[in-house]
């Protein structure tokens, strides 16, 4: 059966249209009912639907049944099911997502988040999209003579993905149990399990997952018959793990968690409503930050002895993440006093 080209040979257009339509449908529901419990679920499930539709379409229409395509598609779908299911369960247990409290009732601000989610899903899915496209998986046009599954790239990609998924899943479970436990101390952040080695282990695990997916999808580039443009497309899909890294480190990940968490413990100890019961909260938090890597897991006994410049350059614990007691602390207290 000859391959089917839809809009373009890399399936970039059709996946962009599908992702846009699915996300705007989610936005329409969330905006109409002022309901944000499906927001993260819509993002995660979009990956699953893209992976499923791409793999089925490629296998049925391009007569392509390679193990690599199937394994890569399954990995993306497993990751999507895991994150979408967990985020939906968490928001159902804990209530509304506080990230949307200030934008939920503002049409364009709320829409902007969903547009960002469109860009996220489509960009991060690129390695699988390109692998499953007829430009790569096409026996009729020089793309089907791929190396047998089990290359060094295949193994490296699988190992990275598996380690990343294990870290991400374990860290999410540990944090959720900690927050839901009535015996967890309220004056200090979680420092047990993976959270004792990294302040954001789920983000580190997610980054590893997408580096693994990209590497797994690279093996067809060793096909000597593959054109330079097709090979360039597969290498160019490195924007997927790079975008994941930049997003989590500088946009919706670490920046949205670090200072708000610091503010919480600062106000517990120094805020206008502080009653002395959590007087050590800020001291506990500063000690945790000093001995715990911001991203890459590292034993605290080693990390706390590293010089400041090493923490900032090698481990990316940048000044932008740190809560300044003089500036941020004053603003936090003034804001707390102003609340009715």
C-alpha positions as a Markdown table, in Angstrom:
| # | Residue | x | y | z |
|---|---|---|---|---|
| 1 | Unk | 0.0 | 0.0 | 0.0 |
| 2 | Unk | 1.4 | 3.4 | -1.0 |
| 3 | Unk | 1.9 | 5.9 | 1.8 |
| 4 | Unk | -0.7 | 8.7 | 2.4 |
| 5 | Unk | 0.6 | 12.2 | 2.6 |
| 6 | Unk | -1.6 | 14.5 | 4.6 |
| 7 | Unk | -0.8 | 18.2 | 4.0 |
| 8 | Unk | 3.0 | 17.5 | 4.2 |
| 9 | Unk | 5.2 | 14.4 | 4.3 |
| 10 | Unk | 6.2 | 15.0 | 8.0 |
| 11 | Unk | 2.6 | 15.2 | 9.3 |
| 12 | Unk | 3.5 | 18.6 | 10.9 |
| 13 | Unk | 0.3 | 20.4 | 9.5 |
| 14 | Unk | -2.2 | 17.7 | 10.4 |
| 15 | Unk | -0.9 | 17.3 | 14.0 |
| 16 | Unk | -0.9 | 21.1 | 14.4 |
| 17 | Unk | -4.5 | 21.2 | 13.3 |
| 18 | Unk | -5.5 | 18.3 | 15.5 |
| 19 | Unk | -3.8 | 19.7 | 18.6 |
| 20 | Unk | -5.3 | 23.2 | 18.1 |
| 21 | Unk | -8.8 | 21.8 | 17.7 |
| 22 | Unk | -8.5 | 19.5 | 20.7 |
| 23 | Unk | -7.1 | 22.2 | 23.0 |
| 24 | Unk | -9.6 | 24.9 | 21.8 |
| 25 | Unk | -12.4 | 22.4 | 22.6 |
| 26 | Unk | -11.0 | 22.0 | 26.1 |
| 27 | Unk | -10.7 | 25.8 | 26.4 |
| 28 | Unk | -14.4 | 26.2 | 25.3 |
| 29 | Unk | -15.5 | 23.8 | 28.0 |
| 30 | Unk | -13.3 | 25.3 | 30.7 |
| 31 | Unk | -14.3 | 28.8 | 29.9 |
| 32 | Unk | -18.0 | 28.2 | 29.6 |
| 33 | Unk | -18.3 | 26.4 | 32.9 |
| 34 | Unk | -15.4 | 28.2 | 34.6 |
| 35 | Unk | -14.0 | 24.8 | 35.3 |
| 36 | Unk | -10.3 | 24.1 | 35.3 |
| 37 | Unk | -10.2 | 20.5 | 36.5 |
| 38 | Unk | -9.7 | 19.3 | 32.9 |
| 39 | Unk | -6.9 | 21.7 | 31.9 |
| 40 | Unk | -3.9 | 19.6 | 32.7 |
| 41 | Unk | -5.8 | 16.4 | 31.7 |
| 42 | Unk | -6.4 | 17.9 | 28.3 |
| 43 | Unk | -2.7 | 18.5 | 27.8 |
| 44 | Unk | -1.6 | 15.1 | 28.8 |
| 45 | Unk | -4.4 | 13.2 | 26.9 |
| 46 | Unk | -3.5 | 15.2 | 23.8 |
| 47 | Unk | -0.1 | 13.4 | 23.7 |
| 48 | Unk | -1.9 | 10.1 | 24.0 |
| 49 | Unk | -4.3 | 10.8 | 21.2 |
| 50 | Unk | -1.5 | 12.1 | 18.9 |
| 51 | Unk | 0.6 | 9.0 | 19.6 |
| 52 | Unk | -2.2 | 6.6 | 19.1 |
| 53 | Unk | -3.5 | 8.2 | 15.9 |
| 54 | Unk | 0.0 | 8.6 | 14.4 |
| 55 | Unk | 1.0 | 5.0 | 15.1 |
| 56 | Unk | -2.3 | 3.5 | 13.8 |
| 57 | Unk | -2.3 | 5.8 | 10.8 |
| 58 | Unk | 1.3 | 5.0 | 9.9 |
| 59 | Unk | 0.8 | 1.3 | 10.4 |
| 60 | Unk | -2.4 | 1.1 | 8.4 |
| 61 | Unk | -1.8 | 3.7 | 5.6 |
| 62 | Unk | 1.9 | 3.3 | 5.2 |
| 63 | Unk | 2.1 | -0.4 | 5.7 |
| 64 | Unk | 4.7 | 0.2 | 8.4 |
| 65 | Unk | 5.0 | -2.1 | 11.4 |
| 66 | Unk | 8.5 | -1.6 | 12.7 |
| 67 | Unk | 9.1 | -2.3 | 16.4 |
| 68 | Unk | 10.8 | 1.1 | 16.8 |
| 69 | Unk | 7.7 | 3.0 | 15.7 |
| 70 | Unk | 5.5 | 0.9 | 18.0 |
| 71 | Unk | 7.8 | 1.1 | 21.0 |
| 72 | Unk | 8.2 | 4.9 | 20.6 |
| 73 | Unk | 4.4 | 5.4 | 20.3 |
| 74 | Unk | 3.7 | 3.2 | 23.3 |
| 75 | Unk | 6.3 | 5.1 | 25.4 |
| 76 | Unk | 4.6 | 8.4 | 24.6 |
| 77 | Unk | 1.2 | 7.0 | 25.3 |
| 78 | Unk | 2.3 | 5.5 | 28.6 |
| 79 | Unk | 3.9 | 8.8 | 29.6 |
| 80 | Unk | 0.7 | 10.7 | 28.6 |
| 81 | Unk | -1.6 | 8.3 | 30.5 |
| 82 | Unk | 0.5 | 8.6 | 33.6 |
| 83 | Unk | 0.7 | 12.4 | 33.7 |
| 84 | Unk | -2.9 | 13.1 | 32.6 |
| 85 | Unk | -4.3 | 10.5 | 35.0 |
| 86 | Unk | -2.2 | 11.7 | 38.0 |
| 87 | Unk | -2.9 | 15.4 | 37.4 |
| 88 | Unk | -6.7 | 14.7 | 37.0 |
| 89 | Unk | -6.7 | 12.6 | 40.2 |
| 90 | Unk | -4.8 | 15.3 | 42.1 |
| 91 | Unk | -7.0 | 18.2 | 41.2 |
| 92 | Unk | -10.1 | 16.1 | 42.0 |
| 93 | Unk | -8.7 | 15.4 | 45.4 |
| 94 | Unk | -7.4 | 18.8 | 46.2 |
| 95 | Unk | -9.9 | 21.1 | 44.5 |
| 96 | Unk | -9.4 | 23.9 | 42.0 |
| 97 | Unk | -6.0 | 24.6 | 40.5 |
| 98 | Unk | -4.8 | 27.8 | 42.2 |
| 99 | Unk | -2.6 | 28.7 | 39.2 |
| 100 | Unk | -5.8 | 29.8 | 37.4 |
| 101 | Unk | -7.4 | 31.8 | 40.2 |
| 102 | Unk | -6.3 | 35.1 | 38.7 |
| 103 | Unk | -6.9 | 34.3 | 35.1 |
| 104 | Unk | -9.9 | 31.9 | 35.0 |
| 105 | Unk | -12.4 | 34.7 | 34.6 |
| 106 | Unk | -10.3 | 36.7 | 32.0 |
| 107 | Unk | -11.0 | 35.4 | 28.5 |
| 108 | Unk | -7.8 | 36.3 | 26.8 |
| 109 | Unk | -5.5 | 35.5 | 29.8 |
| 110 | Unk | -7.1 | 32.1 | 30.1 |
| 111 | Unk | -7.0 | 31.6 | 26.3 |
| 112 | Unk | -3.3 | 32.4 | 26.3 |
| 113 | Unk | -2.6 | 29.5 | 28.6 |
| 114 | Unk | -4.4 | 27.1 | 26.3 |
| 115 | Unk | -2.5 | 28.5 | 23.3 |
| 116 | Unk | 0.7 | 27.9 | 25.2 |
| 117 | Unk | -0.5 | 24.3 | 25.8 |
| 118 | Unk | -1.0 | 23.9 | 22.0 |
| 119 | Unk | 2.6 | 25.0 | 21.4 |
| 120 | Unk | 3.8 | 22.7 | 24.2 |
| 121 | Unk | 2.0 | 19.5 | 23.0 |
| 122 | Unk | 2.9 | 20.0 | 19.3 |
| 123 | Unk | 6.5 | 20.9 | 19.9 |
| 124 | Unk | 7.3 | 18.2 | 22.4 |
| 125 | Unk | 5.6 | 15.5 | 20.2 |
| 126 | Unk | 7.8 | 16.3 | 17.2 |
| 127 | Unk | 10.2 | 13.3 | 17.5 |
| 128 | Unk | 7.3 | 10.8 | 17.4 |
| 129 | Unk | 5.4 | 12.8 | 14.8 |
| 130 | Unk | 8.4 | 12.8 | 12.4 |
| 131 | Unk | 9.3 | 9.2 | 13.0 |
| 132 | Unk | 5.8 | 8.0 | 12.3 |
| 133 | Unk | 5.4 | 10.2 | 9.2 |
| 134 | Unk | 5.7 | 8.8 | 5.6 |
| 135 | Unk | 8.8 | 11.0 | 5.1 |
| 136 | Unk | 10.6 | 8.6 | 7.4 |
| 137 | Unk | 8.5 | 5.5 | 7.6 |
| 138 | Unk | 8.0 | 4.9 | 3.9 |
| 139 | Unk | 9.2 | 1.7 | 2.2 |
| 140 | Unk | 8.3 | 3.2 | -1.2 |
| 141 | Unk | 10.5 | 6.3 | -1.0 |
| 142 | Unk | 13.8 | 5.4 | 0.6 |
| 143 | Unk | 12.7 | 5.7 | 4.2 |
| 144 | Unk | 11.8 | 2.1 | 5.1 |
| 145 | Unk | 15.1 | 0.4 | 5.1 |
| 146 | Unk | 15.8 | 1.3 | 8.8 |
| 147 | Unk | 18.3 | -0.5 | 11.0 |
| 148 | Unk | 16.9 | -3.4 | 13.0 |
| 149 | Unk | 15.5 | -2.5 | 16.4 |
| 150 | Unk | 18.1 | -2.7 | 19.1 |
| 151 | Unk | 20.7 | -0.2 | 18.0 |
| 152 | Unk | 22.8 | 1.7 | 20.6 |
| 153 | Unk | 20.5 | 4.7 | 20.2 |
| 154 | Unk | 17.4 | 2.5 | 20.7 |
| 155 | Unk | 18.9 | 1.1 | 24.0 |
| 156 | Unk | 20.1 | 4.5 | 25.2 |
| 157 | Unk | 16.7 | 6.1 | 24.5 |
| 158 | Unk | 14.8 | 3.3 | 26.3 |
| 159 | Unk | 17.0 | 3.4 | 29.3 |
| 160 | Unk | 16.7 | 7.2 | 29.6 |
| 161 | Unk | 13.0 | 7.1 | 29.2 |
| 162 | Unk | 12.5 | 4.3 | 31.8 |
| 163 | Unk | 14.7 | 6.1 | 34.3 |
| 164 | Unk | 12.9 | 9.4 | 33.7 |
| 165 | Unk | 9.4 | 7.8 | 34.1 |
| 166 | Unk | 10.5 | 6.0 | 37.3 |
| 167 | Unk | 11.8 | 9.3 | 38.8 |
| 168 | Unk | 8.8 | 11.4 | 37.7 |
| 169 | Unk | 6.2 | 8.8 | 38.9 |
| 170 | Unk | 8.0 | 8.1 | 42.2 |
| 171 | Unk | 8.5 | 11.8 | 43.0 |
| 172 | Unk | 4.9 | 12.7 | 42.3 |
| 173 | Unk | 3.6 | 9.9 | 44.5 |
| 174 | Unk | 5.9 | 10.9 | 47.3 |
| 175 | Unk | 4.9 | 14.6 | 47.2 |
| 176 | Unk | 1.2 | 13.8 | 47.0 |
| 177 | Unk | 1.3 | 11.5 | 50.0 |
| 178 | Unk | 3.3 | 14.0 | 51.9 |
| 179 | Unk | 0.8 | 16.8 | 51.2 |
| 180 | Unk | -2.2 | 14.6 | 52.0 |
| 181 | Unk | -0.8 | 13.2 | 55.3 |
| 182 | Unk | -2.0 | 14.9 | 58.4 |
| 183 | Unk | 1.2 | 14.0 | 60.2 |
| 184 | Unk | 3.4 | 15.9 | 57.7 |
| 185 | Unk | 5.0 | 19.0 | 59.4 |
| 186 | Unk | 3.6 | 22.2 | 58.1 |
| 187 | Unk | 6.8 | 24.3 | 58.8 |
| 188 | Unk | 9.1 | 22.6 | 56.4 |
| 189 | Unk | 9.1 | 21.3 | 52.8 |
| 190 | Unk | 9.3 | 17.7 | 51.9 |
| 191 | Unk | 12.8 | 16.4 | 52.2 |
| 192 | Unk | 12.3 | 12.6 | 52.1 |
| 193 | Unk | 12.8 | 10.2 | 49.2 |
| 194 | Unk | 13.8 | 11.8 | 45.9 |
| 195 | Unk | 12.9 | 15.2 | 47.3 |
| 196 | Unk | 15.8 | 15.0 | 49.6 |
| 197 | Unk | 18.1 | 15.0 | 46.6 |
| 198 | Unk | 16.3 | 17.4 | 44.3 |
| 199 | Unk | 13.9 | 20.2 | 44.9 |
| 200 | Unk | 12.1 | 19.3 | 41.6 |
| 201 | Unk | 12.6 | 15.6 | 40.8 |
| 202 | Unk | 9.4 | 15.3 | 38.6 |
| 203 | Unk | 10.8 | 18.0 | 36.3 |
| 204 | Unk | 14.1 | 16.2 | 36.0 |
| 205 | Unk | 12.3 | 12.9 | 35.3 |
| 206 | Unk | 10.2 | 14.6 | 32.6 |
| 207 | Unk | 13.3 | 16.0 | 30.9 |
| 208 | Unk | 14.9 | 12.5 | 30.8 |
| 209 | Unk | 11.8 | 11.0 | 29.3 |
| 210 | Unk | 11.8 | 13.4 | 26.3 |
| 211 | Unk | 15.5 | 13.1 | 25.8 |
| 212 | Unk | 15.0 | 9.3 | 25.7 |
| 213 | Unk | 12.1 | 9.6 | 23.2 |
| 214 | Unk | 14.2 | 11.8 | 20.9 |
| 215 | Unk | 17.2 | 9.5 | 20.9 |
| 216 | Unk | 15.0 | 6.4 | 20.4 |
| 217 | Unk | 13.5 | 8.1 | 17.3 |
| 218 | Unk | 16.9 | 8.9 | 15.8 |
| 219 | Unk | 18.0 | 5.5 | 14.6 |
| 220 | Unk | 16.5 | 5.8 | 11.0 |
| 221 | Unk | 19.0 | 8.6 | 10.4 |
| 222 | Unk | 21.7 | 5.9 | 9.9 |
| 223 | Unk | 19.8 | 4.7 | 6.8 |
| 224 | Unk | 22.1 | 5.7 | 4.0 |
| 225 | Unk | 19.2 | 6.1 | 1.6 |
| 226 | Unk | 17.5 | 8.8 | 3.8 |
| 227 | Unk | 17.7 | 12.2 | 2.2 |
| 228 | Unk | 19.6 | 15.0 | 4.0 |
| 229 | Unk | 16.3 | 17.0 | 4.5 |
| 230 | Unk | 14.7 | 14.0 | 6.2 |
| 231 | Unk | 17.7 | 13.3 | 8.3 |
| 232 | Unk | 17.8 | 17.0 | 9.3 |
| 233 | Unk | 14.2 | 16.8 | 10.3 |
| 234 | Unk | 14.9 | 14.0 | 12.8 |
| 235 | Unk | 17.9 | 15.8 | 14.3 |
| 236 | Unk | 15.9 | 19.0 | 14.3 |
| 237 | Unk | 13.3 | 17.3 | 16.5 |
| 238 | Unk | 15.8 | 17.9 | 19.3 |
| 239 | Unk | 13.7 | 21.1 | 19.9 |
| 240 | Unk | 11.4 | 18.7 | 21.8 |
| 241 | Unk | 13.7 | 17.9 | 24.8 |
| 242 | Unk | 15.2 | 21.4 | 24.6 |
| 243 | Unk | 11.8 | 23.0 | 24.7 |
| 244 | Unk | 10.9 | 20.8 | 27.7 |
| 245 | Unk | 14.0 | 21.9 | 29.5 |
| 246 | Unk | 13.5 | 25.6 | 28.8 |
| 247 | Unk | 9.8 | 25.5 | 29.7 |
| 248 | Unk | 10.4 | 23.7 | 33.0 |
| 249 | Unk | 13.4 | 25.7 | 34.0 |
| 250 | Unk | 12.4 | 29.2 | 32.9 |
| 251 | Unk | 8.6 | 29.3 | 32.4 |
| 252 | Unk | 5.9 | 27.2 | 33.9 |
| 253 | Unk | 8.0 | 24.9 | 36.0 |
| 254 | Unk | 10.7 | 25.9 | 38.5 |
| 255 | Unk | 9.9 | 29.7 | 38.5 |
| 256 | Unk | 6.3 | 29.1 | 39.4 |
| 257 | Unk | 7.2 | 26.9 | 42.3 |
| 258 | Unk | 10.4 | 28.3 | 44.0 |
| 259 | Unk | 9.4 | 31.8 | 45.1 |
| 260 | Unk | 5.8 | 31.0 | 46.0 |
| 261 | Unk | 7.0 | 28.1 | 48.2 |
| 262 | Unk | 9.6 | 30.4 | 49.8 |
| 263 | Unk | 7.0 | 33.0 | 50.4 |
| 264 | Unk | 4.8 | 30.4 | 52.2 |
| 265 | Unk | 7.5 | 29.5 | 54.7 |
| 266 | Unk | 8.6 | 33.1 | 55.1 |
| 267 | Unk | 5.1 | 34.3 | 56.1 |
| 268 | Unk | 4.7 | 31.3 | 58.4 |
| 269 | Unk | 7.6 | 32.6 | 60.4 |
| 270 | Unk | 7.5 | 36.3 | 59.8 |
| 271 | Unk | 4.0 | 37.2 | 58.5 |
| 272 | Unk | 1.4 | 39.3 | 60.2 |
| 273 | Unk | -0.5 | 36.2 | 61.1 |
| 274 | Unk | 2.5 | 34.3 | 62.5 |
| 275 | Unk | 1.7 | 33.1 | 66.0 |
| 276 | Unk | 5.1 | 31.5 | 67.0 |
| 277 | Unk | 4.0 | 27.9 | 66.3 |
| 278 | Unk | 6.0 | 28.0 | 63.0 |
| 279 | Unk | 8.8 | 30.3 | 64.0 |
| 280 | Unk | 11.4 | 28.0 | 62.6 |
| 281 | Unk | 9.7 | 27.6 | 59.2 |
| 282 | Unk | 12.0 | 30.0 | 57.4 |
| 283 | Unk | 15.1 | 28.6 | 58.9 |
| 284 | Unk | 14.0 | 25.0 | 57.9 |
| 285 | Unk | 13.4 | 26.2 | 54.4 |
| 286 | Unk | 16.7 | 28.0 | 53.9 |
| 287 | Unk | 18.6 | 24.9 | 55.2 |
| 288 | Unk | 16.6 | 22.8 | 52.7 |
| 289 | Unk | 17.5 | 25.1 | 49.8 |
| 290 | Unk | 21.2 | 25.2 | 50.8 |
| 291 | Unk | 21.6 | 21.4 | 50.9 |
| 292 | Unk | 19.2 | 20.3 | 48.1 |
| 293 | Unk | 20.0 | 20.6 | 44.4 |
| 294 | Unk | 17.3 | 22.5 | 42.4 |
| 295 | Unk | 17.1 | 19.9 | 39.7 |
| 296 | Unk | 19.8 | 17.3 | 39.2 |
| 297 | Unk | 19.6 | 14.8 | 42.1 |
| 298 | Unk | 22.6 | 15.0 | 44.4 |
| 299 | Unk | 23.2 | 13.7 | 47.9 |
| 300 | Unk | 22.7 | 16.6 | 50.3 |
| 301 | Unk | 25.9 | 15.9 | 52.2 |
| 302 | Unk | 27.8 | 16.6 | 48.9 |
| 303 | Unk | 25.6 | 19.4 | 47.5 |
| 304 | Unk | 25.7 | 21.6 | 50.6 |
| 305 | Unk | 29.5 | 21.7 | 50.5 |
| 306 | Unk | 29.7 | 22.9 | 46.9 |
| 307 | Unk | 30.7 | 26.5 | 46.3 |
| 308 | Unk | 28.0 | 28.9 | 45.3 |
| 309 | Unk | 29.3 | 29.4 | 41.8 |
| 310 | Unk | 29.2 | 25.7 | 41.2 |
| 311 | Unk | 25.6 | 25.5 | 42.3 |
| 312 | Unk | 24.7 | 28.4 | 40.0 |
| 313 | Unk | 26.6 | 27.3 | 36.9 |
| 314 | Unk | 26.7 | 23.5 | 36.9 |
| 315 | Unk | 23.4 | 22.8 | 38.8 |
| 316 | Unk | 21.5 | 25.9 | 37.6 |
| 317 | Unk | 20.4 | 27.2 | 41.0 |
| 318 | Unk | 20.1 | 30.7 | 39.5 |
| 319 | Unk | 19.6 | 33.9 | 41.5 |
| 320 | Unk | 16.2 | 34.4 | 39.8 |
| 321 | Unk | 14.8 | 31.5 | 41.9 |
| 322 | Unk | 15.9 | 32.8 | 45.2 |
| 323 | Unk | 13.6 | 34.7 | 47.6 |
| 324 | Unk | 15.2 | 38.0 | 48.8 |
| 325 | Unk | 14.2 | 38.7 | 52.4 |
| 326 | Unk | 14.6 | 42.5 | 52.0 |
| 327 | Unk | 12.7 | 42.8 | 48.7 |
| 328 | Unk | 10.4 | 39.8 | 48.3 |
| 329 | Unk | 9.9 | 39.4 | 52.1 |
| 330 | Unk | 8.7 | 43.0 | 52.5 |
| 331 | Unk | 6.4 | 42.6 | 49.5 |
| 332 | Unk | 5.0 | 39.4 | 50.9 |
| 333 | Unk | 4.3 | 40.9 | 54.3 |
| 334 | Unk | 2.7 | 44.0 | 52.8 |
| 335 | Unk | 0.5 | 41.8 | 50.5 |
| 336 | Unk | -0.6 | 39.7 | 53.5 |
| 337 | Unk | -1.5 | 42.8 | 55.5 |
| 338 | Unk | -3.5 | 44.2 | 52.6 |
| 339 | Unk | -5.7 | 41.1 | 52.4 |
| 340 | Unk | -9.1 | 41.6 | 53.9 |
